[in-house]
Amino acid sequence: MRNKEVENNFVEMIRKNEGIIYKVTSFYANEEQPINDLYQEVVLNLWKAYPSFRGDSKLSTWIYRIALNTCVTFFRRSKSRPSYVDLVIDIPESPDNNDDIKELYRLINKLGKIERALVLLYLDDKTYKEIAEITGLTVTNVATKLSRIKDKLKQMSMQDN
């Protein structure tokens, strides 16, 4: 493909999948690492990796993997490491469960970076197999970690009450 054609295909891919990128970056954004900086870093890494995408996995799986790895690496390299990151996500208004959802996200914010990535993918209805492909973990490891995370969230919830 010609360079301009590659560039156009890449831009179209970003447009179609910007929701994934925003979702992942919003889970990791804070005052020191604003969402725009993380978003740009993810897009840059996608651009660098784009020529090597072979289609062995779904495009969305590939994008999730690069976005999550970029955000986690971005924080490892940063000098200031917050104890937890504020979740920048719009929570839909619903009179029945709004407080419960806010509480869940507050607790998720207290999890580690990898734990948050697993929860993000789980809440996005990804299968254990898809989560394993995105994170590089085994399906068994994903199941074990998610089970432990659920227990941890329950325990954190009980401690706050």
Backbone as a ProteinNet text record, in pm:
[ID]
protein_1_A
[PRIMARY]
MRNKEVENNFVEMIRKNEGIIYKVTSFYANEEQPINDLYQEVVLNLWKAYPSFRGDSKLSTWIYRIALNTCVTFFRRSKSRPSYVDLVIDIPESPDNNDDIKELYRLINKLGKIERALVLLYLDDKTYKEIAEITGLTVTNVATKLSRIKDKLKQMSMQDN
[TERTIARY]
83.5	0	87.8	39.2	110	100.2	191.3	194.6	65.5	11	-112.4	-228.8	-232.1	-337.5	-325.9	-203.6	-180	-225.8	-188.2	-226.7	-378.6	-446	-592.5	-657.9	-605.9	-659.1	-640.1	-523.9	-495.6	-591.1	-608.8	-698.5	-841	-884.9	-1019	-1029.9	-925.6	-924.7	-936.3	-864.6	-870.1	-1010.6	-1069.3	-1205.7	-1305.5	-1295.5	-1389.4	-1370.1	-1249.5	-1218.2	-1180.6	-1213.1	-1173.8	-1242.3	-1357.6	-1425.9	-1342.7	-1277.3	-1189.7	-1074.8	-1014.2	-898.7	-939.3	-1051.8	-1098.1	-1132.8	-1193.4	-1231.8	-1108.3	-1007.6	-885.9	-812.5	-794.9	-719.5	-793.2	-926	-1000.3	-983.3	-956	-932.7	-800.1	-707.3	-573.2	-539.9	-626.7	-598.8	-607	-525.9	-531.7	-470	-447	-393.1	-255	-167.7	-32.5	-30.5	-122.7	-131.4	-272.6	-298	-431.2	-468.1	-596.5	-646.4	-592.5	-578	-527.8	-384.9	-300.4	-162.9	-161	-240.9	-246.9	-303	-407.4	-468.9	-365.3	-292	-190.4	-81	-42.7	59.8	11.3	-115.4	-172.8	-176.5	-223.9	-232.3	-92.4	5	142.7	190.9	165.1	207.9	130.9	4.4	-72.3	-12.4	24.6	84.5	216	298.1	426.6	405.5	302.6	278.4	191.6	126.1	30.6	88.4	209.1	262.6	281.4	296.4	320.5	193	76.5	-49.2	-79	-82.5	-100.1	-243.4	-326.2	-463.8	-480.4	-379.5	-390.3	-499.9	-528.4	-635.2	-731	-843	-936.9	-869.4	-906.9	-850.3	-874.9	-995.8	-1026.4	-938.8	-908.2	-819.6	-681.1	-631.8	-499.8	-496	-601.8	-608	-612.9	-697.5	-702.6	-564.8	-498.3	-368.5	-267.2	-259.2	-163.5	-203.4	-332.4	-377.9	-347.2	-379.2	-352.2	-202.6	-124.7	19.9	79.5	29.7	79	50.3	-72.4	-109.5	-30.8	-17	58	204.8	262.9	402.6	422.2	326.7	334	349.3	275.4	283.3	409.7	459.2	584	699	695.7	803.2	791.1	670.6	653.7	717.1	766.2	832.1	731.5	617.9	518.3	418.2	405.8	313.2	202.3	84.2	-25.8	-65.9	-118.5	-160.3	-280.4	-363.4	-469.5	-504.6	-570.4	-598.9	-748.3	-783.8	-924.5	-982.2	-1097.2	-1164.7	-1243.6	-1213.9	-1281.5	-1377.3	-1494.8	-1592.7	-1728.7	-1809.1	-1945.5	-2029.1	-2087.7	-2173.5	-2316	-2387.8	-2523.9	-2613.5	-2700.2	-2795.1	-2905.7	-2924.7	-3032.4	-3072.3	-3196.4	-3236	-3219.7	-3223	-3216.7	-3076.1	-2976.3	-2844.6	-2730.9	-2759.5	-2655.6	-2554.4	-2600.6	-2509.8	-2425.9	-2487.4	-2413.9	-2303.7	-2334	-2234.1	-2120.4	-2153.3	-2049.4	-1959.5	-2020.1	-1943.2	-1851.8	-1903.6	-1822.7	-1701.3	-1721	-1609.1	-1512.1	-1562.2	-1473.6	-1381.5	-1438	-1357.3	-1260.9	-1305.8	-1219.2	-1097.7	-1117.9	-1007	-896.3	-928.4	-830.3	-750.1	-790.6	-719.5	-589.4	-501	-377.6	-405.3	-304.5	-320.4	-363.9	-301.7	-335.3	-473.9	-506.1	-639.3	-746.7	-720.6	-816.5	-833.2	-724.1	-732	-821.2	-805	-887.4	-1034.3	-1061	-1199.4	-1258.5	-1181.3	-1228.1	-1274	-1192.2	-1225	-1344.5	-1350.1	-1462.6	-1593.5	-1589.2	-1708.9	-1748.3	-1653.5	-1681.3	-1728.6	-1767.5	-1822.7	-1726.9	-1598.4	-1501.3	-1500.8	-1484.3	-1474.4	-1337.4	-1324.3	-1194.6	-1088.7	-1128.8	-1034.7	-988.2	-1081.9	-1045.4	-956.8	-989.9	-908.4	-767.8	-757.8	-626.7	-546.9	-611.4	-542.5	-493.3	-575.5	-540.2	-427.3	-434.7	-338.4	-214.9	-222.7	-109.2	-108.5	-215	-227.9	-293.1	-287.4	-360.7	-506.1	-594.6	-736.3	-755.9	-684.2	-693.1	-648.4	-540.1	-489.4	-589.3	-653	-755.4	-869.4	-917.2	-1028.2	-990.4	-870.6	-823.7	-813.5	-749.6	-732.2	-866.9	-958	-1088.9	-1165.6	-1155.3	-1220.6	-1163.9	-1033.5	-968.3	-1004.6	-1012.9	-1050	-1192.7	-1283.9	-1422.2	-1426.8	-1351.7	-1346.2	-1288	-1184.4	-1120	-1217.7	-1292.9	-1391.5	-1500.5	-1546.3	-1646.3	-1591.5	-1467	-1403.6	-1385.8	-1343.1	-1327.2	-1461.1	-1565.4	-1699.9	-1746.5	-1718.8	-1759.9	-1680.8	-1553.8	-1471.8	-1519.2	-1570.7	-1618.1	-1751.1	-1823.5	-1956.2	-1947.6
-118.9	0	125	224.5	352.6	416.3	507.4	573.4	646.7	720.5	796.4	701.4	590.3	491.3	427.9	398.8	344.2	444.7	569.2	674.9	689	688.4	698.9	580.5	459.1	340.4	348.7	399	412.6	512.6	627.3	730.2	676.2	603.4	543.3	440.6	361.5	264.5	335.4	445.1	521.3	576.5	631.5	686.2	579.3	462.5	354.5	297	311.1	248.4	348.2	475.5	575.5	552.2	488	457.5	366.9	268.9	178.7	258.1	342.2	419.3	513.6	583.6	673.9	598.1	482.6	403.4	362.6	312	267.7	386.8	493.9	608	676.1	673.9	737.2	660.8	531.5	451.9	486.9	544.9	571.6	720.7	806.4	950.4	1008.7	1109.8	1187.2	1324	1401	1536.2	1534.1	1440	1434.7	1378	1288.5	1228.8	1249.8	1367.9	1395.8	1298.6	1283.6	1188	1218.4	1345.8	1379.5	1330.4	1340.8	1292	1140.4	1071.1	925.5	884.6	954.1	924.3	938.4	1048	1070.9	964	926.1	822.1	688.9	656	532.1	537.4	648.6	660.6	651.8	714.2	706.7	561.3	487.9	347.9	260.9	293.1	220.8	245.4	370.2	405.3	329.4	324.2	253.7	104	48	-95.9	-132.5	-35.9	-61.6	-144.9	-115.3	-195.8	-344.2	-373.2	-512.5	-587.5	-520.3	-589.4	-688.4	-817.9	-924.6	-976	-935.2	-983.2	-1117.6	-1159.9	-1286.2	-1280.9	-1161.4	-1141.2	-1037.2	-1018.2	-914.8	-778.6	-686.1	-551.8	-489.2	-506.3	-447.2	-507.6	-635.7	-700.2	-639.5	-619.7	-558.8	-416.2	-339.9	-201.6	-198.4	-283	-291	-321.7	-418.5	-461.5	-346.8	-278.7	-168.6	-53.7	-22.3	86.7	56.2	-64.1	-100.4	-101.2	-162.8	-165.6	-25.7	60.4	198.4	270.8	259.9	330	277.7	147.3	88.8	130.1	122.9	162	311	392.8	536.5	567.3	494.6	517.6	460	351.3	294.3	390.2	459.7	552.3	686.1	720.2	851.8	853.1	967.5	980.8	981	1043.2	1048.7	936.6	854.2	742.4	762.6	797	817.1	684.8	692.1	570.1	509.3	591.5	543.4	654.4	618.5	712.4	741.2	868.6	904.2	850.3	789.5	735.1	846.8	873	978.8	912.3	880.4	810.7	866.3	886	931.8	813.5	825.4	720.4	757.7	669.7	704.6	727	824.6	854.6	750.7	689.3	593.4	598.8	630	647	520.1	404.1	279	242.9	263.8	211.4	312.4	439.4	539.3	537.9	532.7	531.5	404.3	291.5	165.6	168.3	224.4	232.4	325.1	439.3	532.1	466	391.1	322	216.7	142.7	41.9	106.6	215.1	281.6	343.4	390.6	442.6	331.6	213.2	99.9	52.6	52.1	11.9	103.9	232.8	329.4	292.1	218.1	181.2	56.6	-10	-129.3	-91.6	-188.2	-167.8	-152	-109.5	-81.6	-204.8	-317.1	-439.9	-488.3	-479.6	-519.4	-434.6	-303.6	-214.4	-251.1	-288.5	-328	-451.4	-547.6	-668.1	-635.6	-549.3	-510.7	-435.3	-345.5	-270.9	-366.2	-463.7	-558.5	-645.5	-685.2	-765.8	-687.3	-560.3	-476.3	-443.8	-457.2	-433.5	-562.4	-661.2	-789.5	-870	-856.8	-940.4	-1078.3	-1182.4	-1317.9	-1335.4	-1438.4	-1465.5	-1489.5	-1553.7	-1580.2	-1448.3	-1357	-1227.3	-1148.3	-1152.8	-1081.9	-1140.9	-1272.2	-1338	-1293.1	-1285.8	-1241.7	-1098	-1012.5	-871.3	-851	-920.7	-898.1	-985	-1094.8	-1185.5	-1287.9	-1290.3	-1389.1	-1514.9	-1622.2	-1742.1	-1725.5	-1801.4	-1795.2	-1832.1	-1932.8	-1973.4	-1861.2	-1793.6	-1682.8	-1567.3	-1539.8	-1434.6	-1468.7	-1592.9	-1635.8	-1624.2	-1667.5	-1661.4	-1516.9	-1433.6	-1292.8	-1221.4	-1245.6	-1180	-1227.2	-1352.5	-1403.5	-1334.8	-1322.3	-1254.7	-1106.9	-1043.9	-902	-882.8	-971	-962.1	-976	-1072.5	-1090	-965.4	-910.6	-790.5	-672.9	-656.4	-547.1	-566.3	-689.6	-716.8	-683	-724.7	-697.8	-547.2	-476.8	-331.7	-264.6	-314.5	-259	-280	-398.5	-428.7	-345.9	-319	-238.3	-94.1	-44.1	94.8	113.9	5.3	17.2	4.4
0	0	0	-62.1	-62.9	75	105.8	236.2	269	172.7	195.9	224.1	153.4	173.7	313	354.2	488.4	593.5	573.3	666.6	674.9	562	560.9	630.9	606.5	673.4	824.7	865.7	1008.5	1073.6	1010.9	1064.8	1075.7	977.5	980.2	1093.5	1113.1	1222.1	1357.7	1373.5	1498.4	1518.8	1415.3	1426.2	1469	1409.6	1439.7	1580.7	1635	1763.5	1872.4	1851.7	1950.2	2084.9	2084.3	2210.1	2299.1	2239.8	2315.8	2375.4	2293.8	2339.6	2452.7	2438.1	2543.5	2670.9	2655.3	2772.1	2852.8	2784.4	2853.1	2913.9	2835.8	2888.1	3002.7	3000.9	3110.2	3240.7	3232.8	3353.3	3418.1	3342.2	3393	3402.9	3356.7	3356.6	3496.6	3521.8	3645.7	3618.7	3724.3	3705.4	3641.3	3683.8	3628.3	3487	3457	3324.8	3270.3	3211.7	3158.9	3047.6	3028.1	2928.5	2789.6	2754.5	2620.9	2599	2701.9	2690.8	2671.5	2751.3	2739.1	2602.8	2559	2429.6	2317.7	2319.2	2216.2	2221.5	2341.9	2357.8	2300.2	2325.1	2271.3	2118.8	2063.3	1917.3	1855	1918.8	1868.5	1867.5	1975.1	1980.5	1882.3	1860.3	1758.2	1619.5	1593.4	1464.4	1443.6	1548.9	1538.6	1512.9	1575.4	1563.9	1443.7	1384.2	1275.9	1160.6	1114.7	1003.7	1039.2	1167	1205.6	1244	1239.5	1270.7	1158.9	1198.6	1100.7	1093.8	1187	1186.8	1254.4	1334.1	1406.9	1512.8	1561.5	1659.1	1602	1671.8	1628.2	1644.4	1560.9	1567	1704.1	1758.5	1888.6	1998.8	1989.1	2086.2	2079.7	1958.9	1937.5	1993.4	1968.3	2017	2169.5	2229.6	2376	2433.2	2374.9	2427.2	2423.1	2311.4	2300.1	2393.1	2399.7	2486.9	2633.6	2678.3	2817.7	2847.1	2758.4	2779.5	2780.4	2694	2688.9	2819.8	2868.7	2992	3111.6	3122.8	3234.4	3225.6	3106.6	3087.9	3114.3	3072.6	3094.3	3243.1	3326.2	3470.3	3531.1	3478.1	3529.4	3505.4	3391.5	3357.3	3428.6	3473.3	3535.1	3673.6	3710.8	3841	3954.5	3932.2	4039.7	4019.1	4118.7	4110.9	4212.3	4165.2	4258.6	4322.6	4444.4	4512.1	4441.4	4382.7	4295	4198.5	4091	3983.6	3981.4	3969.5	3959.6	3830.1	3840.8	3724.3	3657.4	3532	3459.1	3361.5	3410.4	3327.3	3358.3	3257.3	3280.1	3324.3	3441.3	3492.8	3459.8	3388.9	3349.1	3470.3	3456.2	3563.5	3564.3	3677.3	3694.9	3840.7	3870.7	4009.7	4092.3	4028.1	4102.1	4149	4063.9	4096.9	4085.9	4071.6	4053	4167.5	4291.5	4405.3	4407.9	4372.9	4369.8	4264.5	4147.7	4040.6	4081.1	4139.7	4185	4288.9	4379.6	4482.6	4419.9	4322.7	4255.2	4189.4	4116.8	4050	4150.2	4262.3	4366.7	4416.8	4435.7	4481.9	4373.5	4249.7	4138.3	4130.9	4159.8	4158	4254.4	4357.6	4459	4421.7	4314.3	4269.9	4199.6	4184.5	4110.2	3961.5	3887.9	3745	3666	3691.3	3618.3	3658.2	3787.1	3833	3765.6	3754.8	3688.9	3541.7	3477.4	3337	3321.9	3409.6	3403.6	3427.7	3525.6	3554.7	3436.5	3376.6	3259.8	3149.8	3119.9	3014.6	3053.3	3179.3	3228.9	3219.6	3261.6	3255.5	3111.8	3021.4	2880.5	2812.2	2894.1	2846.6	2760.2	2784.9	2714.8	2780.7	2699.7	2754.1	2819.1	2900.7	2962.8	2855.5	2746.2	2637.7	2574.4	2550.2	2492.1	2587.9	2716.7	2816.1	2817.3	2807.6	2804.6	2682.5	2566.7	2445	2457.6	2518	2530.7	2631.1	2743.8	2851.9	2844	2767.9	2761.2	2874.3	2953.4	3060.5	3005.1	3082.6	3042.6	3083.7	3023	3057.3	3204.2	3251.1	3392.3	3483.7	3447	3527.7	3530.7	3419	3412.1	3507.2	3499.6	3585.9	3732.5	3766.3	3906.1	3952.7	3870.6	3909.3	3923.5	3829.6	3838.6	3962.1	3994.3	4114.8	4239.1	4243.7	4358.1	4362.9	4246.4	4241.1	4292.4	4250.6	4298.4	4449.8	4503.1	4649.2	4716.9	4655.6	4709.7	4711.4	4602.9	4596.4	4701.8	4721.2	4825.4	4962.3	4986.7	5115.8	5137.4	5034.4	5044.9	5073.5	5010.6	5030	5173.7	5226.3	5364	5464.5	5437.3	5526.9	5531.9	5419.3	5414	5484	5505.3	5570.1	5718.7
[MASK]
+++++++++++++++++++++++++++++++++++++++++++++++++++++++++++++++++++++++++++++++++++++++++++++++++++++++++++++++++++++++++++++++++++++++++++++++++++++++++++++++++

